[in-house]
Amino acid sequence: MTMSVTATAAPEPGSTPPAPPVPLSALLARAELGLRLLTGPDDVSLHWVHTSEMADPYPYLLGGELLMTAGVQLTDPARYVERVVEAGAAALGFGVTPVYDTVPPELVAACARQGLPLVEVPPKTPFTAVARALWRLMAEARLHELRRVSEAQQSLAAAAARPSPVPAVLGALASRLRGRAVLFGPAGTAAGGTAAPSGTGAPGTALRTEVAAAGREIPPEAARALADLAGVVGPRPGGPASASGDGGGLRLAAYALGGGDGPTLGVATERLEPGDHTIAGVAVVLLSLLTAPHRAADVTARDTALVRLLLGAPPAEAARALGPGPWTVVHARGGDGTPFAAAALAAALGTPLVEGGSEAVRLLLPADEAVTARPGWTLGVSAPAEAADLPAADAQAARALRRAQATRAALVRHRATGLAGLVDRDEAAAYARALLAPLGGPGPLTETLRTWLSLHGSWDRTAVAMDIHRNTVRQRIARAAALLDRDLDDPDVRMELWFALRAV
């Protein structure tokens, strides 16, 4: 099994391609272009079109392109194809005029050896017509994705309103993704049964519902891999909010619901399609609300504390009815604007003590509960405080929230000490490896990003330092931003990536 772990975060505008990739077969199907596939598969994904007549186009490719050329400087077809494949291009389009009357047989043979799709472009088809056709196909794919996500949101919302909402949401999710959906309990291991809110089963057991097309079960290898993913995101407070991988021939993903000790959603699909992650995100929000614990003891404790306050008890004495302390105060801004936003945040942080205000949402939770960044929210967290010091902790959380907003950070904690002692070195290294995994390890992209960050984002100085063209620097940094799904214009993102590169 291959597995990658990523923390869930809201994508920054402009950090991802503007539309989903398009399969080469869709472009070949445009009869007006007259394209002909000479060798290689037709199901590769095209992210964009690039035209180049360079003898070695490698420095100017980002990967995923349909590279268009007329072979003006084609002297060694075998070496040319090797460099194109090394750069990660998806396919090669060859125009048969004005340099060549036919596609060179040596080029066809080289592409066949490398498994690179080779497309013949007829004389009457300009390269710009091919590019325009691809952009139109990408726009159509984007519109289809938006419609699919909108329909899925309506379906999941309707399922959440049914008498047995958790199995209904899982069923709707599996249907929309054309796969299987599994709900794991806090233990992170699957046990037979019908899905129910976490905490309704025996201690230490996990709950699971499997919904599959044609009534098929998840293959054993995929089930084990999915359980492993659930173990990655589920049991460790402060751990990643999602994980993905492959197993048993299926694409797998796991999403943490609520706090670190809450249930985990597992999804297994035949293939990953545009919009799947967004649809799964909607299900995560709904299932987090539906599986949030509703303990009678919590309600009784809150009522007891309220009665004591109303009858004149000091706040410190009333707080003891809620627990021994110490406590952490959290101030939050954000959410999706719905009436359930504050409740969903409280469920995610594992506390029933929440006040939803117009200025900020305020939450109170035991100091041993981990507070992690939540998508769509900006959080300010106080230092742990005893009941008598809660007013001071409230002020700390308010100041931390203001700092978070000023620095555009997702979470800021009130700390009296420096930064050095706040991060565990092994945990930082593990997080850094997961964060940088999309770059594929050491290589041109990683080294260019490291150099560019060290030189404060200077294109010219980076080009000089690496002895490459400044346009190559720009292309590699754009590719890195797309793979990492990060906005490299954000100084916080740059700082995080710099520390990550240092940690690994």
Secondary structure, DSSP 8 states (H G I E B T S, - for coil): --EEEE------TTSS-SS--EEHHHHHT-GGG--EEEES-S--EE-EEEE---S--GGG--SSEEEEE--TT-S-HHHHHHHHHHTT-SEEEEE-SSS-SS--HHHHHHHHHHT--EEEE-TTS-HHHHHHHHHHHHHHHHHHHHHHHHHHHHHHHHHHTSSSHHHHHHHHHHHHHTEEEEEE-TTSS--SS----TTSS-TT--------GGG----HHHHHHHHHHHHHHSSSTT--SEEEEEETTEEEEEEE-SSTTS-EEEEEESS--TTHHHHHHHHHHHHHHHTS---HHHHHHHHHHHHHHHTT--HHHHHTTT-S--EEEEEEEE--SSTTHHHHHHHHHT-S-EEE-SS-EEEEEETTS-----TTEEEEE---B-GGGHHHHHHHHHHHHHHHHHHT-SEEE--SS-SGGGS-HHHHHHHHHHHHGGGTSSSHHHHHHHHHHHTTT-HHHHHHHHTS-HHHHHHHHHHHHHHHT--TTSHHHHHHHHHHHHH-
